[in-house]
Amino acid sequence: MLTQILVPILYFILLFFIISNKRFFKSDSISKNILLLSFSLKAFSALIFGYLFKSGILTGNDTLMYFNDGNIIYSSLKESPYSYLQLVFGRNNFYPIPAKLLPYIDDMGFWFDNSNYFLVRINAFIRLFSFGIYNAHAVVFSFLSFIGIYNIYLFFENKVINKKILQLILFGIPSVVFWTSGVHKEAIVFFTLGISLYNLDAILELKYNNKNVLFSILGLISLGYIRIYLLLFLVPLLIAIYIFNKSGKKHPSITIFLVTIIIFLFVAFVIDLSTPQFSLTNELIVRRRYFVNSPGNFSFPLAGRPHDLQGILLVLWDAITNPFIRPLPTDSGVALTYLASLEAIIIIFILIKLIYTVKLKALFHNPYALFSILFGFSTLFLVGLIVNNSGAIVRYRSIAIPFILIGFYLKNKENNNSTLKSC
């Protein structure tokens, strides 16, 4: 019992010390105290995250399955270190399964799911030094998430007028702090997004080295394993920024973004028709069917499969509105539902105000603003198409909302110097 308490505390102190002393966590625009407070909140949130799922207040066993499957892989070390390495770093989701791996795979639930098994791999690696204590994994996941969010902050640091607002968006929105800290995909999504964007920034600005290229590739590949649709949204938008910078910034950003997106959609459409095994449409239908056929405490009805124009409009209405308005106060009697609903209402009002006051000309000429807004809205639209669970929506939304808010707060790059002087 004492070990269960001491080990997570010791890891928290160690990681707290690293943030305090490493040069990487030093920026002139944000105080070290804010970073330490942010990590502390994320670590505490990760512990609460685990408790809520363990106690059944929140339903869904994914976080515990990631941890338990990681323990199963770790147990292979006693008989064969090579089997451990195969299970952690080797290929999964294949037949025939080697006989020596079969006993471990039979006990696991995610071998045939590349996305979820990636989280199992991470937990199996952390298990080497966690003593099999879930809360130690939680603290490590919160640290990885913190690194990702800090890297995203560095990506946008010199592209915003008010850095305090940027800090509030990334480190202060309750749902972002909570849902991206625990032993779940969102923590690793932020980690991979952060290291990708931080290193890609040098590439996009045509000032890069081999290390930037290496970390960008590793980050994007990892993101693809966890959430392939985020990678698919990210790539054309990043290509558009690169083309904009490569062209000497002679053409409006909006034109380059539209052309790039149209070409990417056309290529995706051709692939969808010519190679059914890689059909994005079929994958979307399968994912939507999975959620519809897996009702939970926070599920709500979605529009049925469209057979006419009215059906299509109903599906689109769900896709546009649900990611913003869910959860409704009536979705569940759990106190967290009311808090999430209140936050959703506040975010909607903030977005309305931002949209009402934004200068479209400046927005259309700012590639990073377009990137952030399009990435965020694309993510929410896809979530609205396939997800019928308020709890899942809040978790997925925690990735998209920061980008949308940051996009509307970004300054016009053409006026950087004058803006900085006025500040």
C-alpha positions as semicolon CSV with decimal commas, in nm:
position;residue;x (nm);y (nm);z (nm)
1;M;0,000;0,000;0,000
2;L;0,282;0,239;0,091
3;T;0,455;0,164;-0,242
4;Q;0,134;0,250;-0,429
5;I;0,154;0,600;-0,280
6;L;0,529;0,663;-0,271
7;V;0,622;0,559;-0,627
8;P;0,387;0,804;-0,807
9;I;0,497;1,081;-0,568
10;L;0,864;1,011;-0,637
11;Y;0,808;1,015;-1,013
12;F;0,613;1,339;-0,984
13;I;0,900;1,499;-0,788
14;L;1,155;1,374;-1,044
15;L;0,959;1,510;-1,341
16;F;0,886;1,834;-1,152
17;F;1,264;1,870;-1,101
18;I;1,330;1,808;-1,472
19;I;1,088;2,083;-1,573
20;S;1,247;2,317;-1,317
21;N;1,603;2,268;-1,435
22;K;1,611;2,167;-1,802
23;R;1,689;2,451;-2,045
24;F;1,428;2,322;-2,288
25;F;1,154;2,426;-2,045
26;K;1,273;2,785;-2,041
27;S;1,097;3,050;-2,245
28;D;1,101;3,426;-2,208
29;S;0,726;3,445;-2,272
30;I;0,607;3,209;-2,000
31;S;0,718;3,182;-1,639
32;K;0,855;2,861;-1,495
33;N;0,591;2,879;-1,221
34;I;0,312;2,855;-1,479
35;L;0,476;2,551;-1,636
36;L;0,520;2,381;-1,300
37;L;0,162;2,460;-1,202
38;S;0,040;2,328;-1,536
39;F;0,226;1,999;-1,495
40;S;0,100;1,967;-1,137
41;L;-0,261;2,014;-1,252
42;K;-0,214;1,759;-1,528
43;A;-0,059;1,503;-1,292
44;F;-0,343;1,551;-1,044
45;S;-0,598;1,524;-1,328
46;A;-0,438;1,200;-1,447
47;L;-0,481;1,049;-1,099
48;I;-0,844;1,163;-1,080
49;F;-0,898;1,033;-1,435
50;G;-0,788;0,686;-1,328
51;Y;-0,992;0,694;-1,007
52;L;-1,312;0,789;-1,190
53;F;-1,278;0,494;-1,428
54;K;-1,169;0,248;-1,159
55;S;-1,464;0,343;-0,940
56;G;-1,715;0,319;-1,226
57;I;-1,819;0,685;-1,209
58;L;-1,697;0,707;-1,568
59;T;-1,765;0,403;-1,784
60;G;-1,527;0,242;-2,029
61;N;-1,234;0,019;-1,947
62;D;-0,984;0,128;-2,213
63;T;-0,746;0,303;-1,972
64;L;-0,734;-0,003;-1,745
65;M;-0,700;-0,240;-2,042
66;Y;-0,400;-0,044;-2,175
67;F;-0,238;-0,080;-1,832
68;N;-0,330;-0,447;-1,785
69;D;-0,220;-0,549;-2,135
70;G;0,109;-0,367;-2,073
71;N;0,151;-0,581;-1,761
72;I;0,088;-0,896;-1,965
73;I;0,361;-0,801;-2,210
74;Y;0,596;-0,723;-1,921
75;S;0,535;-1,069;-1,777
76;S;0,697;-1,218;-2,090
77;L;1,035;-1,085;-1,970
78;K;1,057;-1,368;-1,716
79;E;1,059;-1,634;-1,987
80;S;1,197;-1,454;-2,290
81;P;1,328;-1,095;-2,318
82;Y;1,313;-1,141;-2,695
83;S;0,937;-1,206;-2,673
84;Y;0,899;-0,883;-2,477
85;L;1,087;-0,691;-2,746
86;Q;0,874;-0,853;-3,016
87;L;0,552;-0,759;-2,839
88;V;0,662;-0,401;-2,770
89;F;0,844;-0,311;-3,090
90;G;0,737;-0,578;-3,339
91;R;0,441;-0,597;-3,573
92;N;0,094;-0,676;-3,439
93;N;-0,237;-0,773;-3,598
94;F;-0,114;-1,063;-3,812
95;Y;-0,169;-1,435;-3,865
96;P;-0,039;-1,690;-3,790
97;I;0,055;-1,581;-3,439
98;P;0,389;-1,733;-3,327
99;A;0,332;-2,011;-3,073
100;K;0,559;-1,852;-2,813
101;L;0,359;-1,527;-2,825
102;L;0,014;-1,687;-2,831
103;P;-0,031;-1,722;-2,451
104;Y;0,028;-1,348;-2,402
105;I;-0,180;-1,238;-2,701
106;D;-0,473;-1,457;-2,594
107;D;-0,484;-1,268;-2,263
108;M;-0,476;-0,924;-2,430
109;G;-0,768;-0,737;-2,583
110;F;-0,600;-0,504;-2,834
111;W;-0,363;-0,719;-3,040
112;F;-0,575;-0,677;-3,354
113;D;-0,626;-0,301;-3,313
114;N;-0,321;-0,101;-3,422
115;S;-0,436;0,223;-3,263
116;N;-0,513;0,082;-2,920
117;Y;-0,217;-0,155;-2,923
118;F;0,013;0,145;-2,963
119;L;-0,101;0,255;-2,615
120;V;-0,035;-0,097;-2,486
121;R;0,322;-0,075;-2,620
122;I;0,378;0,250;-2,430
123;N;0,241;0,103;-2,108
124;A;0,455;-0,209;-2,150
125;F;0,764;0,012;-2,177
126;I;0,667;0,226;-1,875
127;R;0,609;-0,098;-1,682
128;L;0,987;-0,151;-1,680
129;F;1,020;0,116;-1,411
130;S;0,665;0,165;-1,275
131;F;0,659;-0,136;-1,037
132;G;0,320;-0,222;-1,184
133;I;0,152;0,080;-1,023
134;Y;-0,119;0,241;-1,236
135;N;-0,073;0,588;-1,084
136;A;0,294;0,584;-1,183
137;H;0,181;0,531;-1,544
138;A;-0,068;0,815;-1,498
139;V;0,205;1,058;-1,387
140;V;0,424;0,961;-1,686
141;F;0,132;1,006;-1,928
142;S;0,058;1,348;-1,780
143;F;0,423;1,443;-1,833
144;L;0,416;1,329;-2,197
145;S;0,099;1,529;-2,251
146;F;0,260;1,831;-2,084
147;I;0,562;1,805;-2,315
148;G;0,328;1,799;-2,615
149;I;0,126;2,100;-2,503
150;Y;0,441;2,293;-2,420
151;N;0,576;2,218;-2,768
152;I;0,249;2,341;-2,919
153;Y;0,292;2,657;-2,712
154;L;0,641;2,704;-2,858
155;F;0,500;2,648;-3,208
156;F;0,250;2,932;-3,165
157;E;0,459;3,145;-2,927
158;N;0,573;3,402;-3,182
159;K;0,252;3,396;-3,384
160;V;0,009;3,545;-3,131
161;I;-0,049;3,894;-2,999
162;N;-0,141;3,800;-2,643
163;K;0,071;3,517;-2,505
164;K;-0,130;3,512;-2,182
165;I;-0,437;3,409;-2,380
166;L;-0,232;3,138;-2,554
167;Q;-0,125;3,010;-2,211
168;L;-0,484;3,013;-2,089
169;I;-0,606;2,818;-2,391
170;L;-0,339;2,548;-2,372
171;F;-0,285;2,523;-1,997
172;G;-0,608;2,649;-1,844
173;I;-0,919;2,509;-2,016
174;P;-1,051;2,248;-1,767
175;S;-1,153;1,984;-2,022
176;V;-0,818;2,013;-2,202
177;V;-0,628;1,977;-1,875
178;F;-0,837;1,681;-1,759
179;W;-0,907;1,472;-2,069
180;T;-0,558;1,499;-2,218
181;S;-0,371;1,396;-1,901
182;G;-0,477;1,040;-1,821
183;V;-0,367;0,699;-1,947
184;H;-0,549;0,733;-2,276
185;K;-0,496;0,831;-2,639
186;E;-0,545;1,206;-2,593
187;A;-0,228;1,240;-2,385
188;I;-0,021;1,074;-2,657
189;V;-0,205;1,264;-2,933
190;F;-0,096;1,592;-2,776
191;F;0,257;1,457;-2,727
192;T;0,290;1,354;-3,092
193;L;0,121;1,670;-3,221
194;G;0,351;1,882;-3,008
195;I;0,682;1,728;-3,111
196;S;0,565;1,719;-3,475
197;L;0,458;2,084;-3,491
198;Y;0,756;2,214;-3,292
199;N;1,003;2,050;-3,530
200;L;0,794;2,104;-3,843
201;D;0,793;2,476;-3,768
202;A;1,159;2,492;-3,864
203;I;1,086;2,297;-4,183
204;L;0,787;2,515;-4,272
205;E;1,001;2,826;-4,225
206;L;1,277;2,662;-4,436
207;K;1,525;2,677;-4,144
208;Y;1,573;2,316;-4,040
209;N;1,831;2,048;-3,966
210;N;1,832;1,668;-3,967
211;K;1,707;1,651;-3,607
212;N;1,397;1,852;-3,699
213;V;1,326;1,615;-3,988
214;L;1,378;1,304;-3,774
215;F;1,152;1,415;-3,488
216;S;0,889;1,540;-3,731
217;I;0,875;1,200;-3,904
218;L;0,865;1,008;-3,574
219;G;0,591;1,235;-3,441
220;L;0,375;1,208;-3,752
221;I;0,414;0,830;-3,775
222;S;0,317;0,793;-3,408
223;L;0,019;1,023;-3,458
224;G;-0,088;0,808;-3,753
225;Y;-0,083;0,497;-3,536
226;I;-0,301;0,657;-3,270
227;R;-0,542;0,870;-3,473
228;I;-0,497;0,827;-3,847
229;Y;-0,770;1,080;-3,928
230;L;-0,579;1,355;-3,743
231;L;-0,275;1,282;-3,959
232;L;-0,491;1,294;-4,273
233;F;-0,626;1,634;-4,169
234;L;-0,284;1,760;-4,070
235;V;-0,080;1,670;-4,379
236;P;-0,254;1,883;-4,648
237;L;-0,270;2,182;-4,413
238;L;0,101;2,160;-4,338
239;I;0,177;2,119;-4,708
240;A;-0,023;2,436;-4,775
241;I;0,186;2,631;-4,521
242;Y;0,506;2,495;-4,675
243;I;0,396;2,596;-5,027
244;F;0,300;2,941;-4,899
245;N;0,644;2,996;-4,747
246;K;0,825;2,837;-5,043
247;S;0,645;3,065;-5,288
248;G;0,779;3,371;-5,112
249;K;0,437;3,446;-4,960
250;K;0,326;3,602;-5,289
251;H;-0,018;3,442;-5,303
252;P;-0,305;3,467;-5,051
253;S;-0,297;3,188;-4,795
254;I;-0,663;3,101;-4,851
255;T;-0,601;3,032;-5,222
256;I;-0,312;2,794;-5,151
257;F;-0,511;2,617;-4,878
258;L;-0,817;2,570;-5,099
259;V;-0,615;2,434;-5,393
260;T;-0,417;2,199;-5,169
261;I;-0,728;2,068;-4,993
262;I;-0,916;2,016;-5,321
263;I;-0,623;1,819;-5,467
264;F;-0,595;1,612;-5,150
265;L;-0,970;1,537;-5,151
266;F;-0,955;1,436;-5,516
267;V;-0,666;1,197;-5,448
268;A;-0,853;1,054;-5,148
269;F;-1,164;1,008;-5,365
270;V;-0,965;0,822;-5,633
271;I;-0,803;0,597;-5,372
272;D;-1,145;0,536;-5,215
273;L;-1,287;0,414;-5,548
274;S;-0,987;0,223;-5,678
275;T;-0,871;0,045;-5,361
276;P;-1,166;-0,069;-5,145
277;Q;-0,930;-0,205;-4,878
278;F;-0,820;0,154;-4,809
279;S;-1,166;0,308;-4,841
280;L;-1,204;0,605;-4,608
281;T;-1,580;0,601;-4,661
282;N;-1,608;0,239;-4,548
283;E;-1,388;0,315;-4,247
284;L;-1,614;0,605;-4,152
285;I;-1,925;0,387;-4,182
286;V;-1,764;0,111;-3,972
287;R;-1,662;0,357;-3,698
288;R;-2,006;0,517;-3,692
289;R;-2,171;0,174;-3,672
290;Y;-1,938;0,078;-3,385
291;F;-2,048;0,376;-3,176
292;V;-2,416;0,333;-3,260
293;N;-2,405;-0,037;-3,166
294;S;-2,209;0,026;-2,842
295;P;-2,450;0,231;-2,630
296;G;-2,326;0,368;-2,296
297;N;-2,439;0,591;-2,012
298;F;-2,369;0,904;-2,214
299;S;-2,504;0,789;-2,553
300;F;-2,764;0,982;-2,751
301;P;-2,949;0,905;-3,078
302;L;-2,795;1,001;-3,412
303;A;-2,974;1,063;-3,740
304;G;-3,024;0,739;-3,933
305;R;-2,851;0,643;-4,255
306;P;-2,952;0,906;-4,513
307;H;-3,168;0,798;-4,806
308;D;-3,270;1,141;-4,935
309;L;-3,179;1,509;-4,911
310;Q;-3,356;1,549;-4,578
311;G;-3,160;1,255;-4,436
312;I;-2,832;1,405;-4,555
313;L;-2,920;1,740;-4,396
314;L;-3,003;1,571;-4,065
315;V;-2,668;1,389;-4,063
316;L;-2,486;1,714;-4,143
317;W;-2,679;1,894;-3,869
318;D;-2,565;1,631;-3,617
319;A;-2,207;1,658;-3,740
320;I;-2,204;2,037;-3,703
321;T;-2,392;2,079;-3,375
322;N;-2,317;1,776;-3,156
323;P;-1,943;1,840;-3,117
324;F;-2,021;2,185;-2,976
325;I;-2,339;2,143;-2,771
326;R;-2,276;1,800;-2,615
327;P;-2,314;1,704;-2,345
328;L;-2,658;1,847;-2,281
329;P;-2,752;1,873;-1,913
330;T;-3,012;1,601;-1,975
331;D;-2,761;1,350;-2,116
332;S;-2,680;1,212;-1,771
333;G;-2,730;1,283;-1,403
334;V;-2,355;1,272;-1,331
335;A;-2,214;1,599;-1,192
336;L;-1,934;1,595;-1,452
337;T;-2,200;1,621;-1,723
338;Y;-2,323;1,954;-1,587
339;L;-1,968;2,090;-1,565
340;A;-1,889;1,978;-1,920
341;S;-2,217;2,126;-2,042
342;L;-2,138;2,460;-1,876
343;E;-1,793;2,468;-2,033
344;A;-1,941;2,387;-2,376
345;I;-2,181;2,682;-2,345
346;I;-1,898;2,917;-2,247
347;I;-1,684;2,801;-2,539
348;I;-1,975;2,850;-2,782
349;F;-2,022;3,210;-2,666
350;I;-1,648;3,277;-2,694
351;L;-1,641;3,135;-3,047
352;I;-1,943;3,342;-3,150
353;K;-1,773;3,656;-3,022
354;L;-1,447;3,569;-3,196
355;I;-1,620;3,494;-3,526
356;Y;-1,818;3,819;-3,500
357;T;-1,508;4,032;-3,434
358;V;-1,251;3,860;-3,657
359;K;-1,112;4,045;-3,957
360;L;-1,159;3,806;-4,246
361;K;-0,894;3,968;-4,465
362;A;-0,629;3,924;-4,197
363;L;-0,752;3,570;-4,130
364;F;-0,739;3,467;-4,496
365;H;-0,383;3,596;-4,528
366;N;-0,255;3,417;-4,217
367;P;-0,157;3,057;-4,299
368;Y;-0,119;2,955;-3,935
369;A;-0,463;3,085;-3,845
370;L;-0,616;2,895;-4,136
371;F;-0,421;2,584;-4,040
372;S;-0,543;2,595;-3,679
373;I;-0,908;2,669;-3,757
374;L;-0,937;2,416;-4,041
375;F;-0,763;2,145;-3,840
376;G;-0,989;2,204;-3,540
377;F;-1,317;2,225;-3,730
378;S;-1,233;1,924;-3,950
379;T;-1,168;1,717;-3,640
380;L;-1,496;1,824;-3,477
381;F;-1,695;1,763;-3,795
382;L;-1,567;1,407;-3,824
383;V;-1,638;1,344;-3,455
384;G;-1,992;1,472;-3,508
385;L;-2,041;1,233;-3,800
386;I;-1,950;0,915;-3,616
387;V;-1,976;0,963;-3,237
388;N;-2,299;0,938;-3,039
389;N;-2,152;0,945;-2,690
390;S;-2,120;1,272;-2,497
391;G;-1,827;1,147;-2,291
392;A;-1,631;1,053;-2,603
393;I;-1,717;1,386;-2,768
394;V;-1,583;1,586;-2,472
395;R;-1,262;1,383;-2,484
396;Y;-1,216;1,421;-2,862
397;R;-1,313;1,789;-2,846
398;S;-1,028;1,856;-2,605
399;I;-0,788;1,818;-2,899
400;A;-0,973;2,040;-3,146
401;I;-1,097;2,333;-2,937
402;P;-0,752;2,473;-2,846
403;F;-0,656;2,491;-3,215
404;I;-0,978;2,670;-3,310
405;L;-0,944;2,928;-3,033
406;I;-0,575;2,984;-3,109
407;G;-0,655;3,024;-3,479
408;F;-0,892;3,311;-3,412
409;Y;-0,643;3,477;-3,178
410;L;-0,346;3,459;-3,413
411;K;-0,213;3,790;-3,534
412;N;-0,178;3,888;-3,896
413;K;0,177;3,792;-3,993
414;E;0,198;4,089;-4,228
415;N;0,173;4,320;-3,928
416;N;0,402;4,135;-3,689
417;N;0,653;4,412;-3,635
418;S;0,400;4,690;-3,579
419;T;0,193;4,471;-3,351
420;L;0,492;4,378;-3,139
421;K;0,591;4,743;-3,103
422;S;0,241;4,838;-2,989
423;C;0,251;4,562;-2,729
